[in-house]
Structures are given as structure tokens and as C-alpha cells.
Amino acid sequence: MTGALWLAWRQQRLQIVIGAVLLLAVTAWVVHMRSEMMTLIDAYGFVPCKGWNGDCGNLGTYLILDGSTGSIRALGLLGFALPALIGVFWGAPLLGREIESGTAKLALTQGIGARSWFAARFGLAALCTVAASTVIAALVAWWWAPVSNTLYGLYWHDVAIYNATGPASVACALLGLTTGTAAGLLVRRVLPAMAVTAVALGTVFVFTTYFRRGWVAPETRVTPGTTPKELIGSAWSKGYGYLTPDGREHSIADFCQTSGAPLKKCMAEHGFVARYHKVYPSSDFWVFQWIETVLYLGAVAALIALILFVLRRPAGNTAAARPTDSGTTAATAATAGV
């Protein structure tokens, strides 16, 4: 390992080692906790009451879920927060600290181009980010799988599961690192860059959460009259309502919030002939995941292009190239804007 990569490793090895130790500790904890959960499942007999309509009459089921759900949620929330943690505490200082302290110019006087300097530092951090987020996502999915989509447990669309598993969680972690890196380069001061990164990633999280259900059309389940509705199972509900003969939809929030004979009477009074229920089946998990993965990776590509453009820009700034000796002319010109 030589040159820019060696320098990147030397400057980031503390974060990498600390991250690896923490990741090993989390892995050991998950292995232990899941082992205890599986022991309870074998001892009490787990009734897999999948979906909201499941029958969870088995005492062992309650004991298993009560002892596992909170811990799985905690790990899932860690996975959800990981992109922000990486972006704020690793991405923002990645270039920002070097620029703020002036050591970036010193590094670039050693024959390392601005882009090579960035590629080595960012590439190493990106590799570690992808590895760490993949491990966390795998641990959450592995621990949750035996009790997935279980009544009183965690469902695929819960924040602690959806945002911590699947390819989107890995892509989002990479976006966190890239956002922080870009903020550090543009803001040039670490603390303000950390604040900008936190705000930017918070905006991204709000955007994806708010618009997620608009990216895919829900499945509409229709039942005539007061016929019992199809069981929701593990689907993600978007809303109930009633249909008139011409097919118009009327939300249950405005009409007939009753059941039995009163429901039948209310539907007759308003001319409703059927009920509808809009849901996202659990299979839509992967549809949502891949849509968000593409969005995140597209944002990553755009930010990397911006960073490369900013690093390239000073090359034409010849006025800045005023060397104190002939050996530093090229490096000073290349880093005048950094």
C-alpha cells in the first residue's frame, strides 16, 4: 500500500478500527440475542400468527415477541440512523478537516493530484461504509426473519425494518458519506459542514418517507356490500372506503364508521354498493427498495460529479500558482481552491 491510498489509510485507520470493533460487538450481541430467541421458540412453540389477522393465542408467542421486538427495533433504528452518523462524523471531516487545517495543500505537494487525493480518501471510506451498512442490514434481516410480519411484532414497512434492511439501506449509507464529503469540500469548515450534512440528510429522509407510497400504485381490494373484507395479512394499508355504482370512492373517514346492521343501513342510505381497501402487499417491499436504491445512487453519482468539478476548477487558476520554489508550483496551482 503506497501513495495516496497509504496516506488515506493512515489518516482514517482510527475510524476504521473503531468501526470494526463496534461492528464485531454488535454482531456478537445479535448472535447471542437471536440464539436466546430461537431457544424460546423451540421451548414454548411459536405460533407464527402472521399479519394483523393472525391468531396469537399461544402464551409462548407473547413471551417471544415481548423479549425480542424491542431489541430488534433498537438495532433497526441504529441501521436507520447509520447514514446520518456516517455522513456527519466521517463524511463531513473527510475533506473538510484537511481543508480547514491546511494539511490538504501539504498532502498535495507530495505529487498527489487533487482527484487522486479525493479518490483514495473517499474510496476507502466508501468501501468501509458499504461493508458496515451491509453487515448491519444483514443482521437486522437475519434476527427479524423468524418473527417477521407477526401480530404485535415488527412489519416490513416499519421504519426499524424497512430503512435498515435491503439494498436501499446500503445505498442510503453511501449517500450519507457522499453528502458529508461534498459539504466538507464546499463549506470548508468541519462543524458547519456537519450541520449542513445533518439538515440535508434529514430532508432526504423526510422526502422519501412522505413520497414513498406515491411511487407505486396500491392494490385495491373490493368486496361487495357488507361481505367480510379480505384479510389484510402483512400488507401495508393505505385506507378504506366505499364505492358507489359509478365507481367513485368515498373515504371511511367521512362515512359509515360502523359495523353490522348499522353499517348495512348506512351504506344503503348513501347508495354504497361495495367497500374498497387499498393496500401494499409485502411483495412491494422490493419494489420500494429498488426505487429508493436507484434514487440514492443517482444522488451519489451527482454529488461525486460535483466534487470532481470543484476539485478540477482550480486547475485553470494560474494566478494562484505563485510558488515559493519550483517543486511546489503544480501542487499550489492544483489546490488554490482547496
N, C-alpha and C positions, 0 to 999 in steps of 0.2 A: 504494500500500500504506500504510494508515494504521491507527491504533488498536492493538488487541490483536495483530492479525496482524503489523503492523510491529514491535512490541515482540518478538514471538516470533521473527521472522526475525533481528532484531538480536542476540538472545541465543543463537540456535542457528546462526548463519551459519558460525561456525568449524567446528563438527562437520559441517555440510552441505558446506562447501567441501573439507574434508579427505576426507570420504567420497567425494565426486565425483571427486577426484583419484585416490584409491586405486582406485576402480571403473574409471576410464579406464585406469589402469596394468594392472589385471588383465585388462581387455578386450583391450588391445594384446598382452599376453603370450599369452592364449588364441588370438588370431588368428594370431600367429606360430607357436605350437606346433602348432596344428591344420594350418596350412599345411605345416609340415615333415612331419607325419604323412601328409597326403594325397600329398605328393611321394614318400614311401617306398612308399605303396600303389600309386601309378602306376608306380614304378620296379621294384619287386620282384614285383608281382602278389599281391594279398591273397586268401588263401583264407578265405572267411567261414565258418569252422568254428563255426557257431552251436550253442550248447548243450554240455552235458558230453559228448555222444556225437559231437562233431564230429571231423573228420579234419584235424589241423593239421600235416600233413607238410611244408608249404611253409616253407623257411627264412625267406623274407620275412615270413611271418606272425609268427614268433617275434621277429624284429627289430622289427617294427612294434609289437607288444604290449609288448615289453620296454622300448621307448623312450617309450611313451605311457601305459601303465597307471598307473605311479607318479604322474605329473603330474596325470592326470585324477583320481586318488584324492585327491591333495592339494587340488585345487580343490573336489572334492566334500565333503571334510571341513571346508573353510572354510565352505561353504554350510550344512553340518550345525551348525557352531558359531555361525553368524551370529545366530540368535535369542538365544542367551545373551550374545553380545558386545553386541548392541543393547540387550537388557534391562538388563545390568549397567552399561554405560558411557554409555548415553543415557537409557534409561527411568528408572533409579533417581535420577539427578540432575535429571531434567526438572522435577519439582516439589520434590523433596527438598532440593536445594541452595537454592532460593528460600525454602523454609520454614525451613531450618536457619539461614540467614544473616539472615532477617527481611526480605529485599527483597520478598517476596510482598506483605506489607502495604503497602509503599511503592507497589508497582505498582497495587494495588487502590484506592489513594486517588486515582488519576487518572481515576476514573469508569468503571473496567472492573469488571464483575461477576465473581464468583468462577468462575462457569461459563463465561463468555466468555473469561476468562483461561486456563482449562484447555483449552477447545475450540481456541483459537488455537495454543497451545503444542503440545498433543497432535496436533491435526490436521496441522500442518506436519511434525512428526516422523513421524506415521503415513504421510503421503504419501511422504516420503523412504524410509521403511522398506519400503513396498510396492514402490517403484521399484527400490531396490537389490537386494532379495531376488528380484524378478522377473528382473532382469538376470543375477544370479548363477545362478539356476535355468536360464535360457535358455542361458547359456554352457556350463554343465555338460552339459546335454542335447545341445547342438549339437556339442560336442567328442567326446562319447562315442558319438554315433549311428553313425558308420561302423564302430566295433568293438564295438557293443553285444552283450551276451549271448554273448560269444565265449569259447571254451575258453581258460583261463589268463588271461582278462581279467576285467572287472567285469560283474556281472549286475544286473538291475533291482532285486533285493531286497537288494543290498549297501548298507550304511549310506551310503557315499560317493555312491551314486546315488539311492537311494530318498529319503533325507532331504534331498537337495539339489536335487531336481527336482520338478516337478509343483506343483499348487495348494497342497498341504499345506505345502510349504516356505515359501511366501509367508504363509499363514495362521499358521504357527508363528512366523515372524519378527514378525508383528503381535502375537501373543500375548506374545512376549518383551518387546516395548516396553510393552505394557499392564501386564504383571506388574510390571515395574520401576517404572512410573509409580505404580501402586497402592501398591507397597511404599514408595516415597519419600513418598507422602502420609500413609500410616498410621504408618510408623516415624519420620519427620520428621528423620532424620539420614542423610546420604548413605552413609557406609561400612557401617553396619548394614543399610541398605536394599539395598545391592549384594549383601551376603552372603545376605540373605533371598531376593533375586531369583535368585541362583545356585542355592540349595537348591531353591527352588520349581520352577525350570525343569528342574533335574536330575531331580526327582521326576516331572515330566511326561514327560521323555524315557524314563525307566525304565518308566513305566506304559504308554506307547504301544508301546514295543518288546516288553515282556513279554506284553501282551494282544492285540497286533495279529493274530496268527494265530487268535485266538478269535472275531474279528468276522465271519469268512467261513468257510463250510464248505469244506473242501478237496475237490478232485476225487479220487475213488477209482478207481484203475485196477486191474482184476482180470485175472489171467492164470491159466488152469487148469494144474494140475500144475506141471511144470518147464518149461513153454513159455517161451521168452525173453520177458522183460518188455518192455513198450512203452518206447521210448527216452524218457528224461526231457527231453531237449532243454533249453530255457531255463527250465523250470518250477522252482519252489521246493519242494524235498522236505520233507515233514513226517514221513516214516517208512515203513519197510517192515514186512511181516509175513506171516502165513499165516492161511488160513481153514479152518475145519472144516466138515463138511457142513451144520451148522445155522447157518452164517454168522458164528460167533464169530471175533473177531480175536485173534491172538497175535503179539506183537511179535518181530521178528527178534533183538532183544537177548536174548531168553530161549530161543530155539530155532534149531537148524539154521543155524548161521553157516558154511555150506559151499557148495560148488557141484559140478556134475557128478553122478557116481554117488553120492557120499556124501550130496548134497542129496536125491536121489530116495529113498534109503534112509531118511534121517532123516524126511522128510515122511511116508513110509509108516508108520513106527513110531509117529508121533504122530497119524496119521489126518488129516493136512492134505491138502486136495484142490485148493487154489489158493493163489496168492500175491496180496497186495494192495500197492499203493503209493499213498500219499496225497500229492498234490501241489497246489500252487497254480500254475496256468498263468500265463504272463507277462501275459495279458489282465487278471488280477486286480490288476495294478498300479494301474489306475484305480479299481477298487472300493475298495481300501485307501486310496488317496489321497483320494477324496471323503468317505469315512467320517471320516478324520482331519481333513479340512478343516472339516467340519461341527462336529466336537468342538472344534477350536481356536477357530473363530469364535464358537461358543456360549460358550466360556470368556471370550473377549474381550468379548462383549456383557455378560456377568455382571459382569466387573471394571469396565467403564465405568459400569454402573449403580451399582456400589458407590462408585466415585469421585464420581459426581454426588450420591449420597446424602450422603456425607461432606461435600462442599462445600456442600450445602444445609442441613445440620444446624445450623450456627451462626446461621442467619438468625433463629431464634427465641430466641437467647441475648441477650436485651435487657440483661441485667446487664453484659455485656461492652461495651456501647455507651456508653462514657464519654469522649466526645470532648474534645480539648483546644481545639477550635474547631468551629464549626458546619459547616465544609466537610468534616470527616473523620468525621462521625457515622455515615453509612451505610456507609462503607468499613470502619470499625472493627468495626461490628456484623457485617458480612459475613465478616470474616476473623478473628474471635475464635478460631475453632477451627483456623485455618490457621497 
